[in-house]
Amino acid sequence: MVLGGGKAAEIVLWRKKDVSGKVFAAVTALWFFFEVLGYHFITLACHALILIIMIFFLWTKASMYIHKSAPHIPEVTIPRDCVLEVVSTLRNEINAFLDALRNLLRDVTSGNDLKKFVVVILALWFLSIIGSSFSFLTLFYLCIVFMFTVPMLYEKNEELVDLYGEIVVAELKKQYAVFDEKVLSHIPIIAGSSKKD
């Protein structure tokens, strides 16, 4: 349910191992071509088209000598309804994301919740460090690997992960209480806002 259910969840949780394997292999191959080998998308697309055209050319020439029919190139069209449905769904998701982003930005910049402000600044700073360490494509690939491994491992070891998660959360709460007592309570702005709450 957390992953949205349906085919996407089945692929991510490896319930359809052949489809999940193919998707993961395709993503890995694309990452390998673009990041490790240094291919560019246009170069890869042109080389793939050259290969396809050469195969069809050789097939057509060979079919004349072996008296077989030439290859049939199918007509490819995208149905209008399919495109409209995808665009509509994408539009709704983008609008929901932008609305959530606007609400977060309003909450953070209003100055009412200093904790949220600090958390957002630290999260963006942490993401900037990660972004400077990896290329966008590698970061995207790592997210895909994370998406294909963590939910499956969690599903297989749910009780153990929940147990350790509760221990970690309890320890983080203890550490935050100590940090709050020793540092945050001595800052006048934060101490004044916590007294108002």
N, C-alpha and C positions, 0 to 999 in steps of 0.2 A: 504493500500500500504506500509506503514511503517513496518508492521509486515510480509511482504512478500506475502500477499494474500494467497489464497488457503485454504486448510483444517486447517493448523496450525493457521491462523488468525481467522478463524471461531470458532475454539475451544477456543482460548485465549479471544476473544471478546464475548464469550458465545452466539453465534448465534445458535449453536446446543447445547441446554442446557443439554440434556441427555448425550451426549459425553463429554462435558466439565465437568459436574458433576462427571462422572465416572473417568475421568483422574485426577481431583482434589482429589477425594476420594481415589484413588489408591496411589497417591503421599503422601497424608496425612497419610494413613495407613502404608505405608513403613516408613515414618519418625517416626511415633508413635512406630512401632516395633523396629526400630534400635536405636532411640535416647531415647525415654521415657522408654521403657521396657528393653533396654540394650541388645536386641538380636544382634547376629552377623549374617552376611549373610549366612554363611555355616550352622549354626544352624537352621535358618529359612528355608532354602532350604531342609535340611534333614527332618525337621518336616513336611513340606508340602508333601514331597515324601512319608514319612511314612503314612500320612493320605490318600493320593491317593492310595497307594498300599493296605492299609487296606480296603478301600471302594471297590476297584476292587476285592479283595479276597472275601469279604463278599458277593458281588454281584454275583460272580461266584458260590460260595457255595449255595447261596439262589436260583439261577436259576436252579440248579439240582432238588430242592425240589418242586418248583412251575412250573416246566416244561416250562421255558422260556429260550430264548437263552442267552448265556453268553455275557458279554460286549464285544463290538468290539473295539479293540485298533487300532486307525487309524495310518497309516504310515505318518510320518511327515518328509518332506524334504524341504529344502530351495532351490528355483530355482537359478541356476547359474547366470542368467541375472540380477536378483534382487540384488544379492550380489555384482556383478560387478558395477551396477549402484550406489548403496549406497556407495561403497568404492571409486568410482570415484568422486562422489559429495563431500564426506568427504575429500578426498585428495585435491580437488580444494579449499574447504573452509579453510582447514588447511594451505595450501600454501598462500592463500590471507591474512589470519591472520598473518602468519609469515612474509610476505612481509611488511604489515602495521606496525608490531612490529619493524622490522629492520629499516624502514624509520623513525619511531618515535625515536628509539634509536640513530640513526645517527643524527637527528635534535637536540635531547637533549644533546648528548655528544659533539657536535661540538662547543658549546659555543657561537654560533651566536645569539641564542634567550634565553636570561636569564629568561624571564618570563615563557617560556615553561618549562625550567629546574626546576624552583621553583615550578610550578604547578604539575609537575610529581612527584617531591620529596614529596610534601605535600599530594598528592593523595595516593602515596604508603605508606606513614606514616599513613594516615587515615585508609587505608585498613588493615594495620598491627594491628592497635588498634581494628578494628572490628573483624579481624581474631583471635585475642587473647581472645576476649569476647565470641565467639561462636565456636562451633565445626563446621567442614566442612559440615557435614550433615545438621545441623540446618541452617547454612548460605545458603546452596543450597535450602533448603525448603523455607526459607524466600524469596529467589529470585523467586521461583516458585509462591508463594503466591502473591508477588509483580507483577509478570507477569500476573497472572490471575485476578487481581483486578484493577490495575492502568489503563491499556488501556480501559477496559470496563467503568470505571468511567469517564475517559477523554472523551470517545465517547459520553456518556450521557450528560456531562456538559461542552462541548467543549468551548462555548462562555465565560462562567464564568471563566473557568480555564485560557483561553487565556488572559482575562482582568486582572486577578490577576497576571498572569505570566509577563505581560508587566509592571505592577506596581513594581513587585519584581526586574525585570531586570533594570528598571530605578533607583531604590533605590541602587542596587548593583553597578551600574555605578557611581552614586554620591559618594558612600563610597569608591570606588576604586580611584576616582579622588582625594578625600581628602587624602587617604593613599599614593597615588603617590606623591602628593604635599608635604606632611609632612614627609614622610619616604624615599621613593624610590629616590626622586630627590636629597637627601642628601648623597646617597651612590655613591662614585666616579665611580665605574665600570658601574653601571646602568645609571647614569647621562651621562657618556661619550658615551655609546652605543646609548642612545636615541638622542643625538646630531648628531651622524653619520647618523641616519635614517632620 
